[in-house]
């Protein structure tokens, strides 16, 4: 359970998320023994799941994914699924 988002942007054909993956905080929260968030690269952008286990960690990850999307597209659309 959590909140799902789509971070939609024009994903370049040769795009790899390897660099942004290095910038993201660890998704596993040791204090609560659960994943704080998860994400996936999809053809139209990032899928993001905030599990609500650690709002600070998931917020930081979300922001970094939006920033990454803006590096590759003039506009980004965020949709709650």
BELZIMO-V292472 format. One record per pair of residues at least 4 apart in sequence whose C-alpha atoms are under 8 Angstrom apart, sorted by the first residue. I is the first residue (numbers start at 1). J is the second residue. D is the distance in Angstrom with one decimal. If there is no record, write none. Layout:
<<I:J:D> <I:J:D>>
This chain:
<<1:51:6.2> <2:49:6.6> <2:50:5.5> <2:51:4.2> <2:52:5.8> <3:49:5.7> <3:50:5.2> <3:51:6.5> <3:52:7.6> <3:80:7.4> <3:81:7.6> <4:47:7.4> <4:48:5.7> <4:49:4.5> <4:50:6.4> <4:80:5.9> <4:81:5.3> <5:47:5.9> <5:48:5.1> <5:49:6.3> <5:78:6.8> <5:79:5.5> <5:80:4.4> <5:81:5.4> <6:45:6.9> <6:46:5.8> <6:47:4.7> <6:48:6.2> <6:77:7.8> <6:78:5.7> <6:79:5.2> <6:80:6.5> <6:81:6.9> <7:45:5.5> <7:46:5.0> <7:47:6.3> <7:48:7.4> <7:65:7.8> <7:66:6.8> <7:69:7.6> <7:76:6.7> <7:77:5.8> <7:78:4.7> <7:79:6.6> <8:44:5.6> <8:45:4.4> <8:46:6.5> <8:69:7.9> <8:76:5.7> <8:77:5.0> <8:78:6.2> <8:79:7.8> <9:44:6.1> <9:45:5.2> <9:69:6.1> <9:70:7.8> <9:72:7.7> <9:73:6.0> <9:75:6.7> <9:76:5.0> <9:77:6.6> <10:44:6.4> <10:45:7.0> <10:72:7.0> <10:73:5.7> <11:15:6.6> <11:43:6.6> <11:44:6.1> <11:45:6.1> <11:69:7.9> <11:72:7.0> <11:73:7.6> <12:72:7.3> <17:21:6.1> <17:41:7.1> <18:22:6.7> <19:23:6.9> <20:24:6.5> <20:64:7.6> <20:65:7.2> <20:68:6.8> <23:64:7.4> <24:60:7.7> <24:61:5.4> <24:64:6.9> <25:57:6.6> <25:60:7.4> <25:61:6.3> <26:57:8.0> <27:35:5.4> <27:36:5.2> <27:37:5.6> <27:38:6.8> <27:57:7.4> <27:58:7.7> <28:33:7.0> <28:34:5.7> <28:35:4.2> <28:36:5.9> <28:37:7.8> <29:33:5.6> <29:34:5.5> <29:35:5.9> <29:36:6.1> <29:53:7.7> <29:54:7.2> <30:34:7.1> <32:53:7.0> <34:53:6.7> <35:51:6.9> <35:53:6.8> <36:50:6.4> <36:51:5.4> <36:52:6.3> <36:53:4.9> <36:54:5.3> <36:55:7.5> <36:57:6.5> <36:58:5.8> <37:48:7.3> <37:49:5.4> <37:50:4.6> <37:51:5.4> <37:52:7.7> <37:53:7.9> <37:57:7.9> <37:58:5.5> <37:61:7.9> <38:48:5.9> <38:49:5.2> <38:50:6.9> <38:51:7.9> <39:46:6.6> <39:47:5.3> <39:48:4.3> <39:49:6.1> <40:46:5.6> <40:47:5.1> <40:48:6.7> <41:45:6.0> <41:46:4.7> <41:47:6.4> <42:46:5.7> <42:47:6.8> <45:69:7.6> <46:65:7.5> <48:62:7.4> <50:55:8.0> <50:58:5.9> <51:58:8.0> <52:58:7.6> <54:58:6.3> <55:59:5.8> <56:60:6.3> <57:61:6.3> <58:62:6.0> <59:63:6.1> <60:64:6.2> <61:65:6.3> <62:66:6.3> <63:67:6.1> <64:68:6.1> <65:69:6.2> <66:70:6.3> <66:76:7.4> <67:71:6.5> <68:72:7.0> <69:73:6.2> <69:76:6.7> <70:74:6.2> <70:75:6.5> <70:76:6.4>>
